[in-house]
């Protein structure tokens, strides 16, 4: 070999490792970071995960996987429904608020619907509007139909703009019962750009007189204590609502949880303390069952009178609860835990989702990861937790089947409230007939975006 070729060969041998090391620095750093994150996930899950005994042996796990993929490899088939798990994981960079109820939005919840004889466009059906929001400013209300955005049809590809976007012009319509169709109002409405909206869960309250019965009605849309993670104004508003009902001497209550898909354990405990018979205060309300590593494995919680504070215990023996397929988690916990303590808990509406488990959040700021695995199963005082398939209503009602009665909350002719009031006074079991034949099918529901995947166990 010539001297020049030998020199080139030697230089190549010396330079190659340097290039490989330099080019691979980022790759190896990424692998090292993934391994570190995966190990933290694994360690935490083996201690806390409710189904921790089903986590694969470490020898069978790949600690070089992307963290979200690795997390999924640890989860039990019992966790969630179908392909959707209740245990969640996210990057801290994506978590901008402690709760999802002060969301960046226009301030209304809605379903997207395919309307009969309209195979291309969707209509957005307004479920409710948050006070003080851009939607409230243009007088959007429950029962309205959004037919177009900026003059364009709503489709499966663009409807998410209604979650929150820039200022736009909305074509708003209403259900015309005479002609059984949806008709646009004459003038479109200009809605301001989306912003942070305060969606107070204590949405509506009223009292109705039915013979010798004073019937309270409360629309409660999520179990959260306040607008931030460490505030309690929503709990105080719930206590104020209970004082209002006590002052009105209600002896029956309709609790509307049709759009309530869960939240905090502590808020569910407060709700139970405000509603339950006074004789039950101080008694066991239920217990949390953790995995077998915990001692004790079962941790009970009581019907705590101390939670009532400025509120009032309503001393109810019967409770009427309005539900839908969106009713889940902490809402179902209230149903399950109050059943043994009351003479009757009457469910009117749809079958609930069936979440009988609790989650706890674990965050690692250094690794920029937060996760909320299922850590416990929730039982009532009788040791029952058998609602994985949801609670079946005593009276099945679908509010979408009667568009003429899809009315603002509190209107006594609104389908589900009308039904509950009729059950209370004994006049009806279900509404006599449907007044609309127009068929619509719900394709999506904005409330699903804010759901808690399980009852949220409060952190000390």
C-alpha positions in Angstrom: 0.0 0.0 0.0 1.4 3.4 -0.9 2.3 5.8 1.9 -0.5 8.2 0.8 -3.2 5.6 1.0 -1.9 4.3 4.3 -2.2 7.8 5.7 -5.8 8.2 4.4 -6.7 4.8 5.9 -5.2 5.7 9.3 -7.0 9.1 9.4 -10.3 7.4 8.4 -10.0 4.9 11.3 -9.2 7.7 13.7 -11.9 10.1 12.5 -14.8 7.5 12.1 -15.4 7.0 15.9 -15.3 10.7 16.4 -18.0 11.2 13.8 -20.1 8.4 15.1 -19.8 9.8 18.7 -20.7 13.3 17.5 -23.6 12.3 15.3 -25.0 9.9 18.0 -24.9 12.3 20.9 -28.4 13.5 20.5 -29.6 10.0 19.9 -28.0 8.5 22.9 -29.1 11.4 25.1 -32.7 10.8 23.9 -32.4 7.1 24.7 -31.0 7.9 28.1 -33.8 10.4 28.7 -36.4 7.9 27.6 -35.0 5.2 29.8 -34.9 7.5 32.8 -38.5 8.5 32.2 -39.7 5.0 31.6 -38.1 3.8 34.8 -39.9 6.6 36.8 -43.2 5.6 35.2 -42.5 1.9 36.0 -41.5 2.6 39.6 -44.6 4.7 40.2 -47.0 2.4 38.6 -45.7 -0.7 40.5 -46.5 1.1 43.8 -49.8 2.8 42.9 -51.5 1.2 39.9 -54.7 -0.6 41.0 -53.9 -3.6 38.7 -50.2 -3.5 39.5 -50.0 -7.3 39.7 -50.7 -7.4 35.9 -47.8 -5.1 35.0 -45.4 -7.3 32.9 -42.1 -8.4 34.4 -39.3 -5.9 34.0 -37.4 -8.5 31.8 -40.2 -8.3 29.3 -40.4 -4.5 29.1 -38.6 -2.2 26.7 -37.2 0.8 28.6 -36.0 2.5 25.4 -39.5 3.1 24.2 -41.1 6.5 23.9 -42.7 7.2 27.3 -46.4 7.3 26.1 -45.9 3.9 24.4 -44.1 2.5 27.4 -46.9 3.6 29.7 -49.5 2.0 27.5 -47.6 -1.3 27.7 -48.1 -1.4 31.5 -51.9 -1.0 31.4 -54.4 -3.7 32.3 -57.2 -4.7 29.9 -59.5 -4.0 32.8 -58.5 -0.3 32.7 -61.2 1.5 30.7 -63.5 0.4 28.0 -62.6 -1.0 24.6 -59.4 0.6 23.4 -59.8 3.7 25.6 -58.0 3.5 28.9 -59.0 5.5 32.0 -55.3 5.9 33.1 -53.8 8.8 31.2 -50.4 10.4 30.6 -49.3 13.7 29.1 -46.5 16.1 28.8 -46.4 18.9 31.4 -45.9 21.3 28.5 -49.5 20.4 27.4 -51.0 20.9 30.8 -51.9 24.6 31.1 -54.6 24.5 33.8 -55.3 22.4 36.9 -58.9 21.7 35.8 -60.5 21.8 32.4 -63.5 24.0 33.3 -61.9 27.4 32.8 -61.1 26.4 29.2 -60.2 28.6 26.3 -63.5 28.6 24.5 -66.5 30.5 23.3 -68.3 29.4 26.4 -70.9 26.9 25.2 -71.2 23.1 25.1 -72.7 21.4 22.2 -73.2 18.2 20.2 -72.6 17.9 16.5 -75.6 16.3 14.8 -76.4 14.8 11.5 -79.9 16.0 10.6 -82.4 14.1 8.6 -82.2 14.9 4.8 -78.8 16.6 5.2 -76.1 14.1 4.4 -73.2 16.6 4.0 -73.4 19.3 6.6 -73.6 19.0 10.4 -75.5 21.2 12.8 -74.2 22.0 16.3 -76.9 21.7 19.0 -76.2 24.0 22.0 -76.5 22.2 25.3 -75.8 25.1 27.6 -74.0 28.5 27.7 -71.6 29.7 30.4 -72.5 33.1 32.0 -70.4 36.0 30.9 -68.9 34.2 27.9 -68.7 35.3 24.2 -71.6 32.9 23.5 -73.7 34.5 26.2 -72.9 38.0 24.8 -74.6 37.1 21.5 -77.6 35.6 23.3 -76.8 32.0 22.3 -78.9 29.6 24.4 -79.7 26.0 25.1 -81.6 24.5 22.2 -80.2 26.8 19.5 -78.7 25.2 16.4 -75.5 26.5 14.8 -75.9 25.9 11.1 -72.8 27.6 9.5 -69.5 29.2 10.5 -68.5 32.2 8.5 -71.1 31.2 5.9 -69.6 27.8 5.4 -71.2 24.4 6.3 -70.1 22.6 9.5 -68.3 19.3 8.7 -66.5 16.6 10.5 -63.3 18.3 9.5 -63.9 21.8 10.8 -66.4 21.5 13.7 -63.6 21.7 16.2 -63.3 25.4 15.6 -66.4 25.7 17.7 -64.3 24.6 20.7 -62.5 27.9 20.5 -61.0 29.9 17.7 -61.0 33.5 16.4 -63.9 35.8 16.0 -66.5 34.5 13.5 -69.9 34.8 12.2 -72.4 32.1 13.1 -75.6 31.2 11.4 -77.9 30.3 14.2 -81.3 28.5 13.9 -84.2 27.2 15.9 -86.5 24.2 15.8 -89.7 25.1 14.1 -92.3 22.7 15.7 -95.1 23.6 13.3 -93.1 22.5 10.2 -90.8 20.0 12.1 -87.6 21.5 10.7 -84.7 23.7 11.7 -84.9 27.3 10.5 -82.2 30.0 10.5 -82.8 33.3 12.2 -82.8 36.2 9.8 -79.5 37.7 10.9 -76.2 35.9 11.6 -74.4 36.6 14.9 -70.9 37.7 15.3 -69.2 36.0 18.2 -66.0 37.4 19.7 -62.7 35.4 19.8 -62.5 32.5 22.3 -61.0 33.3 25.7 -60.8 31.9 29.2 -64.3 31.2 30.4 -65.5 30.5 33.9 -67.9 27.5 33.7 -69.4 27.5 37.2 -70.8 24.0 37.9 -73.7 25.3 40.0 -75.4 26.3 36.8 -79.1 26.7 37.7 -81.4 26.4 40.7 -85.1 26.9 41.2 -88.0 25.7 43.3 -91.4 24.4 42.1 -94.6 23.7 44.0 -96.4 20.5 43.3 -99.4 20.1 45.6 -98.0 20.0 49.1 -94.5 19.3 47.8 -91.7 21.9 47.5 -89.4 20.6 44.7 -85.9 21.9 44.4 -84.1 21.7 41.1 -80.3 21.9 40.7 -78.3 21.7 37.5 -74.7 20.8 38.5 -72.3 20.3 35.6 -69.0 19.1 37.1 -67.4 18.2 40.4 -64.8 20.8 40.9 -64.1 23.0 44.0 -63.1 26.2 42.2 -61.8 27.9 39.1 -58.2 27.0 40.1 -56.8 23.9 41.7 -56.5 25.5 45.2 -59.7 27.6 45.3 -63.1 26.7 46.7 -65.6 29.2 45.3 -67.6 26.5 43.4 -68.0 24.5 46.6 -69.2 27.6 48.4 -71.7 28.2 45.6 -73.0 24.7 46.1 -73.3 25.4 49.9 -75.2 28.6 49.0 -77.5 26.6 46.8 -78.3 24.2 49.7 -79.1 27.2 51.9 -81.4 28.5 49.2 -83.3 25.2 49.1 -83.4 25.0 52.9 -84.8 28.5 53.0 -87.5 27.5 50.5 -88.3 24.5 52.6 -87.9 22.0 49.8 -88.9 18.4 50.7 -88.0 16.9 47.3 -85.0 17.5 45.0 -84.2 16.9 41.4 -80.4 16.8 40.8 -79.6 17.3 37.1 -76.3 15.5 36.3 -77.0 14.8 32.7 -73.9 16.7 31.5 -71.7 16.0 34.6 -69.0 13.5 33.7 -67.1 13.7 37.0 -64.3 15.4 39.0 -63.1 15.5 42.6 -63.9 13.0 45.3 -64.1 15.8 47.8 -66.9 17.6 45.9 -68.8 14.3 45.6 -68.5 13.9 49.4 -69.8 17.5 49.9 -72.8 16.8 47.7 -73.7 13.7 49.6 -73.4 15.5 53.0 -75.7 18.3 51.8 -78.4 15.9 50.5 -78.4 12.8 52.7 -80.8 12.2 55.7 -79.5 14.1 58.7 -79.6 10.8 60.7 -76.9 9.4 58.5 -74.3 12.2 59.1 -71.2 10.7 60.6 -71.8 7.3 59.1 -69.7 5.5 56.6 -70.3 6.7 53.1 -68.0 4.3 51.3 -64.5 3.2 50.9 -61.6 3.2 48.5 -59.9 -0.2 47.7 -56.2 0.2 46.7 -53.9 -2.6 45.4 -52.6 -5.4 47.6 -49.4 -3.5 48.5 -51.3 -1.1 50.6 -51.9 -1.5 54.3 -54.7 -1.0 55.0 -55.9 -1.8 51.6 -59.4 -0.3 52.2 -59.7 3.4 53.3 -63.2 4.5 54.3 -64.7 7.9 54.0 -67.6 9.2 56.0 -70.7 11.4 55.5 -68.9 14.3 57.1 -71.0 17.0 58.6 -67.9 19.2 58.8 -68.0 19.6 55.1 -71.3 21.4 55.2 -69.9 24.6 56.8 -72.1 27.5 55.5 -74.4 25.2 53.7 -77.4 23.2 54.9 -78.2 19.5 55.1 -81.5 19.0 53.2 -82.3 15.8 55.1 -83.8 14.1 52.0 -85.2 10.6 51.9 -85.8 10.5 48.2 -83.6 12.0 45.4 -84.4 12.3 41.7 -81.3 12.3 39.4 -81.3 13.2 35.7 -78.7 11.3 33.8 -77.4 10.6 30.3 -74.5 8.7 28.7 -72.3 11.6 29.7 -73.1 11.1 33.4 -70.0 9.4 34.9 -67.4 9.0 37.6 -68.1 11.3 40.6 -71.7 11.6 39.5 -72.0 7.8 39.6 -70.3 7.7 42.9 -73.0 10.0 44.4 -75.7 7.7 43.1 -74.0 4.6 44.4 -73.1 6.0 47.8 -76.5 7.6 48.5 -78.5 4.5 47.5 -78.0 2.7 50.8 -78.7 5.8 52.9 -82.0 6.9 51.3 -85.4 5.3 50.8 -85.2 5.9 47.0 -82.8 7.2 44.5 -84.8 7.5 41.2 -82.8 7.8 38.0 -84.4 9.5 35.0 -82.8 9.8 31.6 -80.1 7.6 30.0 -77.7 4.8 31.1 -74.6 6.3 32.8 -71.1 5.5 31.6 -69.9 3.1 34.4 -66.7 4.5 36.0 -66.3 3.0 39.4 -62.6 3.8 39.9 -60.4 6.6 41.1 -57.2 8.2 39.8 -54.4 10.2 41.3 -52.0 12.6 39.5 -48.2 12.1 39.6 -46.0 14.7 38.0 -42.3 14.9 37.5 -41.3 18.5 36.5 -37.7 17.4 35.7 -38.9 14.8 33.2 -41.8 17.0 32.1 -44.3 14.2 32.5 -47.6 13.9 34.3 -49.7 10.8 34.6 -53.0 9.9 36.3 -53.2 6.1 36.7 -56.2 4.3 38.2 -55.2 3.8 41.9 -58.4 2.5 43.5 -61.9 1.1 43.1 -64.8 2.9 44.8 -67.4 1.2 46.9 -70.4 2.3 48.9 -71.1 1.5 52.5 -72.6 -1.8 51.6 -69.5 -2.9 49.7 -71.1 -2.5 46.3 -69.3 -1.2 43.2 -71.1 -3.2 40.5 -71.9 -0.4 38.0 -69.1 -1.0 35.4 -71.8 -1.0 32.8 -73.5 2.1 34.2 -76.6 2.7 36.1 -79.8 1.9 34.1 -82.5 4.5 34.5 -85.8 3.8 36.2 -87.3 5.9 33.5 -85.5 6.0 30.2 -85.7 9.4 28.5 -83.6 10.7 25.6 -83.8 14.5 25.3 -82.8 14.4 21.6 -86.0 12.5 20.8 -88.3 15.5 21.5 -86.8 18.7 20.0 -89.9 20.7 20.9 -89.0 20.1 24.6 -85.3 20.7 24.2 -85.8 23.9 26.2 -83.7 26.1 28.6 -82.9 24.7 32.0 -85.7 25.4 34.5 -88.5 25.6 32.0 -91.1 23.2 33.5 -91.9 21.9 29.9 -88.2 20.9 29.3 -88.4 17.2 28.6 -86.4 15.7 31.5 -87.5 18.2 34.2 -91.1 17.8 33.0 -90.8 14.1 33.4 -89.3 14.3 36.9 -91.9 16.8 38.1 -94.6 14.5 36.7 -93.1 11.5 38.6 -93.1 13.5 41.8 -96.7 14.6 41.6 -97.9 11.3 40.3 -99.4 12.7 37.1 -97.2 10.9 34.6 -94.6 8.2 34.4 -93.2 9.4 31.0 -94.3 12.2 28.6 -97.4 11.3 26.8 -96.0 11.5 23.3 -93.2 12.9 21.2 -93.9 16.2 19.5 -91.2 16.0 16.9 -90.5 13.5 14.2 -87.4 15.1 12.8 -84.5 12.6 13.2 -81.1 13.7 14.3 -78.1 11.6 15.3 -75.4 12.8 17.6 -71.9 12.4 16.2 -69.8 14.2 18.9 -70.3 15.9 22.3 -68.1 18.7 23.4 -68.5 17.7 27.1 -66.4 14.6 26.4 -63.3 16.9 26.1 -63.5 17.8 29.8 -64.3 14.5 31.3 -62.3 13.1 34.2 -61.3 9.5 33.3 -62.0 8.5 36.9 -63.0 10.0 40.2 -60.1 12.3 41.1 -58.6 11.4 44.5 -57.6 14.7 46.2 -53.9 15.0 47.0 -52.9 16.0 50.5 
